[in-house]
Amino acid sequence: MKYFMSTDRLGFRRWCENDLDLALALWGDYEVTKLIDARGKLSEDQVQERLDGEIATEREYGVQY
């Protein structure tokens, strides 16, 4: 994986199209999304939409959340 920033324990990289499983583990978890999204747990379609949005934002503005 290509990290743009890392420490001894963590690595940070941009979302990519192949990350649906990772995105589902994050945004499909109510304990996570209850803190960041008023909808609570997101469906698989909502997670895919958010992932696609983050990737599109990177392409357009050069940054993801």
NORURZI-V431784 format. One record per backbone hydrogen bond with DSSP energy under -0.5 kcal/mol. NH is the residue of the N-H (numbers start at 1). CO is the residue of the C=O. E is the energy in kcal/mol with one decimal. If there is no record, write none. Layout:
{{NH;CO;E} {NH;CO;E}}
//
This chain:
{{3;1;-0.8} {4;12;-2.6} {5;12;-1.2} {7;10;-3.1} {12;5;-3.1} {19;16;-2.0} {20;17;-0.5} {23;19;-2.9} {24;20;-3.0} {25;21;-1.9} {26;22;-1.5} {27;23;-2.8} {28;23;-0.6} {28;24;-1.3} {29;26;-1.2} {30;28;-0.7} {32;29;-1.4} {33;29;-2.5} {34;30;-2.3} {35;32;-1.6} {36;32;-0.5} {36;33;-0.6} {37;33;-2.7} {40;37;-2.0} {42;27;-1.4} {47;43;-2.5} {48;44;-2.5} {49;45;-2.2} {50;46;-2.3} {51;47;-2.8} {52;48;-2.8} {53;49;-2.1} {54;50;-2.5} {55;51;-2.2} {56;52;-2.4} {57;53;-2.4} {58;54;-1.9} {59;55;-2.0} {60;56;-2.5} {61;57;-3.2} {62;57;-0.6} {62;58;-1.7} {63;57;-0.7}}
//
